[in-house]
Amino acid sequence: MTDTAAPHRQDPETSPAPPTSVRSPQPTGHGVRTRVAVTALLLAALAAVVAGTLRAGDDHSAPGRLLAGYAVAWTLFAAAVRTVRKVPARAATALVLTGSAVIALVGLTTQPRTSTDMYRYAWDGRVQAAGISPYAHPPAAPQLTRLRDDWLFPPRESCQGWGIARPGNGLCARINRPTVPTIYPPVAEGWYLAVHAVSPADSRHKPLQVGGAVLAFGTTAALLRVLRRRGDPRQAPARAALWAWCPAVALEAVNNAHIDTLGVLFTVLALGTAAAGTRRGALLGAAIAVKILPVLALPGALAGQRGPARVLRVVTGSVAAVALAYLPYVVASGAKVLGYLPGYLQEEGYDTGHVRRFALLRLLLPDAAAGATAAVLLALIGLAVWWRGDPARPWRGALLLTGTALLLFSPGYPWYSLLVVAFVAMDGRWEWLTVTLAGTTLYLGDRLLPGFPLQAWAYGTAAIVIAAGACLRSSKARRFLESRGGGSVSNLDN
């Protein structure tokens, strides 16, 4: 492939992607009103179930109730997405946007229920507002005593309840790992500072949750724009609903306010609104400087781009964005700028031979070989995505590599897969949502089934579903299903 397309040919990076299938005619009149009403009722039920689930308790006191509520929410979510497919595009778009706003607002109804990460975000914003680098000192350090209050550091008589850490010396903290510095990259830290700067005094957890809601809704709007311009406009609302109404978005992006959502938004903009060049690279670099995981989208961003100039522009843009984001923190903190990140990776079981990761590979290989095998497999998939990927759909390769990475590493944190949820919305391969379900099942169910190999079962089930979906999407399977059913198999892509 040459770096510059011939004048008479369209650039696949800027021209719309062709529709993957032909949809059946849309219903009219009474049928449309019925489907709109049914979809709205399903969304109302979904919002009610999410709200009830959040009020059921936290992941320590009520993991079973949370898991049951989550299962009901996902069932309603699937039904709503299936129903909205037959609603005309304009009405469906209104439902997607309204539903996205309602689901996000529901996530604001309680304080975080399953993660204490947000309290670290609030603390890092406060520390930066005081002119101190968040990488310089851990929250328990005596140098930061003047910044503590009773919300993030409850008094001794209130040192009890969910999420309270006791680092010693009579100190109590809502912040997890209060004896080590932060792990978050600089664009994430910039978000924490920005939210702190616009937050009223004593507003506690709400500003970060509201920020998460804004990011989640903004991602919905970005997905609608991308899918209209670069896909089938009739499918755009149903695809966007896979993100907008996903229970994981309400619980992880909004209620727990996980910073991953900011990285998701940057990645969607990078792959969906920018051609393969410096702008795409810069947006992807910003996503990487929020959370490292979006680096797995880089081969997808380069899909089909064999011209050295385009590859160099994307890579250079990414590296420059990360370097510029880190620069002021390097000046302030020097070698401390990585914070606790290396220690966190070791603690979470990503070092060689650790048995807390690579659940599926450890079924076949010795523990010591699992990490190296995962790295080799991901490198090969990344090369295949870059060399053989579709430049008109860069998110397809990004979904394959990111989803496979989560299957291989098998983390117990469902918010890691928010990026996968967005890629599913862009590509329509709904079976990859089982990666999110696997992480949630492991996170909430592990303490309910002590001794049971839930990690392998959860991610193994997800792998089987994904493999089955790939088989059904093959050209031979499509032709067989069409010959048997005599119609379209577009439901496989929605």
C-alpha positions in Angstrom: 0.0 0.0 0.0 1.4 3.4 -0.9 1.3 6.3 1.5 -0.9 8.4 -0.8 -4.0 7.1 -2.5 -4.5 7.7 -6.2 -6.6 10.8 -6.9 -9.6 8.8 -8.3 -9.8 6.4 -5.2 -11.4 7.1 -1.9 -9.3 6.9 1.2 -10.7 4.1 3.4 -9.8 6.2 6.5 -12.2 9.0 5.6 -14.9 7.3 3.5 -17.8 5.6 5.1 -17.5 1.9 5.7 -19.9 -0.2 3.6 -22.9 -1.7 5.5 -22.1 -5.3 6.7 -25.7 -6.5 6.0 -29.1 -5.6 4.7 -31.7 -5.0 7.4 -35.3 -5.9 7.1 -37.8 -3.1 6.4 -38.7 -0.9 9.3 -42.2 -1.2 10.8 -44.5 1.8 10.4 -47.5 3.3 12.2 -48.8 1.3 15.2 -45.9 -1.1 15.0 -43.4 1.7 15.5 -45.2 3.2 18.4 -45.5 -0.3 20.0 -41.7 -0.9 19.7 -40.9 2.5 21.0 -43.1 2.0 24.0 -41.7 -1.5 24.7 -38.2 -0.2 24.5 -39.0 2.7 26.8 -40.5 0.3 29.3 -37.5 -1.9 29.2 -35.2 1.0 29.8 -37.4 2.2 32.7 -37.1 -1.3 34.2 -33.4 -1.4 33.6 -33.0 2.0 35.4 -35.1 0.7 38.3 -33.1 -2.5 38.6 -29.7 -0.6 38.5 -31.0 1.8 41.2 -32.2 -1.1 43.3 -28.9 -3.0 42.8 -26.9 0.0 43.9 -29.0 0.3 47.1 -28.6 -3.4 47.9 -25.2 -2.8 49.6 -21.5 -3.0 48.8 -19.4 -5.8 47.4 -18.4 -7.0 50.9 -21.7 -7.0 52.7 -24.0 -8.0 49.8 -22.1 -9.5 46.9 -24.9 -12.0 46.2 -27.5 -9.4 45.9 -25.3 -7.3 43.7 -24.6 -10.2 41.4 -28.3 -11.1 41.2 -29.3 -7.5 40.4 -26.5 -7.3 37.8 -27.8 -10.4 36.1 -31.3 -9.0 35.9 -30.0 -5.7 34.6 -28.0 -7.4 31.8 -31.1 -9.4 30.8 -33.1 -6.2 30.5 -30.3 -4.5 28.7 -30.1 -7.3 26.1 -33.9 -7.2 25.6 -33.9 -3.4 25.1 -31.0 -3.5 22.6 -32.8 -6.2 20.6 -36.1 -4.3 20.6 -34.6 -1.0 19.5 -33.1 -2.6 16.4 -36.6 -2.5 14.7 -37.2 1.2 15.7 -36.7 3.8 12.9 -33.4 5.6 13.2 -34.7 9.0 14.4 -36.8 7.5 17.2 -34.1 5.1 18.1 -31.5 7.8 18.4 -33.8 9.7 20.8 -34.2 6.6 22.9 -30.5 5.9 23.0 -29.6 9.5 24.1 -32.5 9.6 26.6 -31.7 6.2 27.9 -28.0 7.0 28.2 -28.8 10.1 30.3 -31.2 8.2 32.5 -28.9 5.3 33.1 -26.1 7.7 34.0 -28.3 9.6 36.4 -29.2 6.4 38.2 -25.5 5.8 38.8 -25.4 9.0 40.8 -28.0 7.9 43.3 -25.5 6.3 45.8 -21.9 6.6 46.8 -19.5 4.1 45.1 -20.5 0.5 45.9 -17.9 -1.8 44.6 -14.6 0.2 44.3 -12.8 2.8 46.4 -10.6 4.1 43.6 -12.6 7.3 43.3 -11.4 8.4 46.8 -7.8 8.3 45.5 -8.9 10.4 42.6 -10.4 13.0 44.9 -7.2 13.0 47.0 -4.9 13.4 44.0 -6.9 16.4 42.8 -6.7 18.0 46.3 -3.0 17.4 46.5 -2.4 19.0 43.1 -4.5 22.0 44.0 -2.2 22.6 46.9 0.8 22.7 44.5 2.2 19.3 45.3 2.9 16.5 42.8 0.7 13.5 43.4 3.7 11.2 42.8 5.8 12.9 45.6 4.2 11.5 48.7 1.7 8.8 49.7 -1.6 9.9 51.4 -0.4 8.8 54.8 2.8 10.8 54.6 3.2 13.5 57.4 4.0 16.1 54.8 0.3 16.0 53.7 -1.3 16.1 57.1 -2.7 19.6 56.5 -4.8 18.4 53.5 -6.7 15.7 55.4 -10.3 16.0 56.4 -12.9 13.8 58.0 -14.4 12.6 54.7 -11.3 10.9 53.3 -9.7 10.4 56.7 -12.4 9.6 59.2 -11.7 10.2 62.9 -10.7 7.2 65.0 -14.1 6.7 66.5 -15.6 6.3 63.0 -12.9 4.0 61.7 -15.1 1.2 60.6 -17.3 0.2 57.6 -16.8 -0.6 54.0 -13.7 0.5 52.2 -11.9 1.9 55.3 -8.1 1.3 55.3 -6.0 1.3 58.6 -2.4 2.0 57.6 -1.2 2.3 61.2 -0.4 5.1 63.7 -4.1 5.4 64.4 -4.8 6.7 60.9 -8.0 5.8 59.0 -8.5 6.4 55.3 -11.1 5.7 52.6 -8.2 5.7 50.1 -7.0 2.3 49.2 -3.2 1.7 49.6 -2.7 4.9 51.6 0.9 4.2 52.3 2.0 4.3 48.6 1.9 7.1 46.0 -0.5 7.2 43.2 -0.3 4.9 40.1 -2.3 7.0 37.6 -0.7 8.6 34.5 -0.7 12.4 34.0 -3.8 12.9 31.8 -5.8 11.1 34.5 -4.2 13.3 37.1 -5.1 16.4 35.0 -8.8 15.2 35.1 -8.7 14.9 38.9 -7.3 18.4 39.2 -9.9 19.8 36.8 -12.8 18.2 38.7 -11.5 19.4 42.0 -11.1 22.9 40.6 -14.8 23.2 39.6 -16.2 21.3 42.6 -18.0 23.1 45.5 -16.5 22.8 48.9 -17.5 19.6 50.8 -19.1 18.1 47.7 -17.3 14.8 48.4 -17.9 12.0 45.9 -20.6 13.7 43.7 -18.3 15.8 41.4 -16.3 12.8 40.2 -19.5 10.8 39.6 -21.0 13.6 37.7 -17.8 13.8 35.7 -18.1 10.1 35.0 -21.7 10.6 33.8 -20.6 13.4 31.5 -17.9 11.2 30.0 -20.2 8.3 29.6 -22.9 10.4 27.8 -20.2 12.1 25.7 -19.0 8.7 24.6 -22.5 7.8 23.5 -22.7 10.9 21.4 -19.3 10.2 19.9 -20.3 6.7 19.0 -23.5 7.9 17.3 -21.5 10.3 15.3 -18.9 7.7 14.3 -21.4 5.0 13.4 -23.4 7.4 11.3 -20.4 8.6 9.3 -18.5 5.4 9.0 -21.1 2.7 9.1 -24.7 2.0 8.3 -26.7 4.9 9.7 -29.7 2.6 10.3 -27.6 0.4 12.6 -26.0 3.3 14.4 -28.5 3.7 17.3 -28.7 0.0 18.1 -24.9 -0.2 18.1 -24.5 2.9 20.3 -27.0 1.4 22.7 -24.5 -1.4 23.4 -22.5 1.3 25.3 -25.2 3.7 26.3 -27.4 1.2 28.1 -24.8 -1.2 29.3 -25.1 -1.9 33.1 -21.3 -1.9 33.3 -21.3 1.8 32.3 -23.8 2.8 35.0 -21.9 0.9 37.7 -18.3 1.4 36.7 -18.1 4.6 34.7 -20.6 6.6 36.8 -21.2 5.1 40.2 -17.6 4.1 40.8 -16.4 7.0 38.5 -13.6 5.0 37.1 -11.1 7.1 35.1 -11.1 4.4 32.4 -14.0 6.2 30.8 -11.9 9.2 29.9 -9.5 6.9 28.1 -12.4 5.2 26.3 -13.7 8.6 25.0 -10.2 9.5 23.7 -9.9 6.1 22.0 -13.3 6.3 20.3 -12.4 9.7 19.0 -9.0 8.5 17.8 -10.3 5.5 15.9 -13.6 6.9 14.8 -13.1 10.6 13.9 -9.5 10.8 12.8 -7.6 9.4 9.8 -4.4 7.5 10.3 -2.1 10.4 11.1 -0.8 12.7 13.8 -4.2 13.6 15.1 -5.2 9.9 15.6 -1.9 9.3 17.3 -2.2 12.3 19.6 -5.7 11.2 20.7 -4.6 7.7 21.2 -1.6 9.0 23.2 -3.9 11.0 25.4 -5.9 7.8 26.1 -2.7 5.9 27.0 -1.8 8.7 29.3 -5.1 8.1 31.1 -4.8 4.4 31.6 -2.2 2.2 29.9 -4.7 -0.3 28.5 -5.5 1.8 25.3 -2.0 1.0 24.0 -3.6 -2.2 22.8 -5.6 -0.2 20.3 -2.4 1.0 18.5 -2.2 -2.0 16.0 -5.9 -1.3 15.2 -5.1 2.4 14.6 -2.4 1.2 12.2 -4.6 -1.5 10.5 -3.7 -1.8 6.8 -1.3 1.2 7.0 1.9 -0.2 5.5 3.2 3.1 4.2 6.0 4.2 6.5 4.9 7.8 6.6 1.5 7.1 8.0 2.7 4.6 10.5 5.4 7.1 11.7 2.8 9.9 12.0 0.5 7.8 14.2 3.3 6.4 16.4 5.0 9.8 16.7 1.7 11.5 17.6 1.1 8.9 20.3 4.6 9.2 21.8 4.6 13.0 21.7 1.2 13.2 23.5 2.4 10.9 26.3 5.7 12.7 26.6 4.1 16.1 26.7 1.6 15.0 29.3 4.4 13.6 31.5 6.7 16.5 31.1 5.4 18.8 33.9 5.2 15.9 36.3 8.7 14.7 35.5 9.9 18.2 36.2 8.1 18.2 39.6 8.8 14.6 40.6 11.8 13.3 38.6 12.2 9.5 38.8 9.2 9.2 41.2 6.9 10.0 38.3 5.8 6.3 37.9 4.5 6.4 41.5 3.4 2.9 42.7 2.7 1.6 39.2 5.6 -1.0 39.1 4.6 -2.2 42.6 1.0 -2.4 41.6 1.7 -4.6 38.6 3.7 -7.0 40.7 1.0 -6.9 43.5 -1.7 -7.7 41.0 0.1 -10.8 39.7 1.5 -9.7 36.3 5.0 -10.8 37.2 6.4 -14.1 35.8 5.2 -17.2 37.4 2.4 -15.6 39.5 -0.7 -17.6 39.6 -3.3 -14.9 40.0 -3.4 -14.2 36.3 -3.5 -16.2 33.0 -6.2 -18.5 34.2 -6.9 -20.0 30.8 -3.3 -20.5 29.8 -2.6 -22.1 33.2 -5.0 -24.9 32.3 -2.6 -25.9 29.5 0.8 -24.6 30.5 3.1 -24.4 33.6 2.6 -21.2 35.6 6.1 -19.9 34.8 5.3 -20.1 31.0 1.9 -18.5 31.1 3.1 -14.8 31.1 5.6 -15.3 28.2 3.1 -17.2 26.2 0.5 -14.5 26.6 3.0 -11.9 25.5 3.9 -13.9 22.4 0.3 -14.5 21.4 -0.6 -10.8 21.8 2.4 -9.7 19.8 1.4 -12.1 16.9 -2.2 -10.9 17.0 -1.0 -7.3 17.0 1.1 -7.9 13.9 -1.8 -9.6 12.2 -4.1 -6.7 13.0 -1.6 -4.2 11.7 -0.8 -6.1 8.5 -4.2 -7.6 7.6 -6.6 -5.3 9.4 -9.4 -3.3 7.8 -8.3 0.4 7.7 -12.0 1.4 7.3 -12.8 -0.3 10.6 -9.7 0.2 12.9 -11.9 -0.6 15.9 -12.3 -4.2 14.7 -8.6 -5.1 15.3 -8.6 -3.1 18.5 -11.5 -5.1 19.8 -9.8 -8.4 18.9 -6.5 -7.5 20.6 -7.9 -5.8 23.6 -10.5 -8.5 24.2 -8.0 -11.3 23.8 -5.6 -9.6 26.2 -8.3 -9.5 28.9 -9.2 -13.2 28.2 -5.5 -14.1 28.6 -4.8 -12.0 31.6 -8.2 -12.7 33.2 -8.4 -9.7 35.6 -10.9 -9.5 38.4 -11.7 -5.9 37.7 -14.7 -5.3 35.4 -13.9 -1.7 34.7 -10.9 -2.7 32.7 -13.3 -3.9 30.0 -15.1 -0.6 29.5 -12.8 -0.2 26.5 -14.1 -3.5 25.1 -17.7 -2.3 25.6 -17.0 0.7 23.4 -15.3 -1.4 20.7 -18.3 -3.7 20.8 -20.6 -0.8 20.2 -18.4 0.3 17.2 -18.1 -3.2 15.7 -21.4 -4.9 16.7 -19.8 -8.1 17.9 -21.9 -8.4 21.1 -20.3 -11.7 22.1 -17.3 -9.9 23.4 -19.4 -8.4 26.1 -19.0 -11.7 27.9 -15.5 -10.5 28.8 -17.2 -7.8 30.9 -19.5 -10.3 32.4 -16.6 -12.6 33.3 -14.8 -9.8 35.1 -17.9 -8.9 37.1 -18.7 -12.4 38.0 -15.2 -12.9 39.2 -15.1 -9.6 41.1 -18.4 -10.2 42.9 -18.7 -13.9 43.1 -15.2 -14.9 44.1 -15.9 -14.5 47.9 -19.2 -16.4 47.5 -17.5 -19.5 46.2 -14.2 -19.9 48.1 -12.0 -22.6 46.6 -14.0 -22.8 43.3 -11.9 -22.0 40.2 -14.2 -19.2 39.2 -11.6 -17.3 37.3 -11.1 -20.1 34.8 -14.8 -20.9 34.6 -15.8 -17.2 34.0 -13.2 -16.4 31.4 -13.4 -19.9 29.9 -17.2 -19.4 29.3 -16.5 -16.1 27.7 -13.9 -17.6 25.4 -16.3 -20.3 24.3 -19.1 -17.8 23.5 -16.6 -15.6 21.6 -15.4 -18.5 19.6 -19.0 -19.6 18.8 -19.7 -16.1 17.6 -16.7 -16.1 15.4 -17.8 -19.4 13.8 -21.4 -18.1 13.2 -20.0 -15.0 11.6 -17.9 -16.9 9.1 -18.9 -16.7 5.5 -19.9 -20.4 5.3 -22.0 -20.2 8.4 -23.8 -17.1 7.0 -24.5 -18.8 3.7 -25.9 -21.8 5.6 -28.1 -19.8 7.9 -29.4 -17.7 5.0 -30.2 -20.8 3.0 -32.1 -22.3 5.9 -33.9 -19.1 6.9 -34.2 -17.6 3.5 -33.4 -14.1 4.9 -30.8 -11.8 6.4 -28.4 -12.7 9.1 -27.8 -9.1 10.2 -28.7 -10.0 13.7 -25.2 -11.5 14.1 -23.8 -8.0 13.8 -26.1 -6.3 16.2 
